[in-house]
Each structure stands twice: as structure tokens, then as C-alpha cells.
Amino acid sequence: MRLKDKEELQNPSHYKKGSIECIEAMESMLSKEEFIGFLRGNSFKYRWRYQHKDNPIKDLFKAEWYEKRLLLLLQGDNSDGSKSGKNR
């Protein structure tokens, strides 16, 4: 996968409309347990159907993105590596 394609996969332009990304809004509105379920569910969804897609590698990268986000959450880190101050 080309670098430009991978960057678009990780930060799609259509998710950046407005002042906050959709994933950040979801994390803010959900409890920690609900957000963990959301991340796990999306990872599972992409891994479940990747073989039936025109670009299966892209779906595996999407699953990996959700898994990395889950790991950061479980480690108590934000995406920049700083400790989260959220109390959930």
C-alpha cells in the first residue's frame, strides 16, 4: 500500500469536517466500556469481510487502526503518547 493511500486510510478527509473528528465525538459520548466495544466491533467487522472486498489489504489496515486505538486506550494513552486525563 502506498504511503499516500495509508495516510488517507488513517485520516480520511471526509472524517475531518468540522472541529472534531467523528471518532473523537464517539469516544466523548460513550463510556469507556462502550467505546472499547465499538473499537473491537469495528476491528472484527473489517477482519470478517476482508476476503470479500476488492482491496482486502485496505480492510486489514482499517482493522489494525482500530486495534491500535484500542491498545492506546487500554494503556491509558492518548494518540500523542501522553496520559489520558479522562475519568470514565
Buried (B, 14 or more C-beta within 10 A) or exposed (E): EEEEEEEEBEEEEEEEEEEEBEBEEEBEEBEBEEBBEBBEEBBEBBBEEBEEEEEEEBBBBBBBBBBBBBEBBEEEEEEEEEEEEEEE
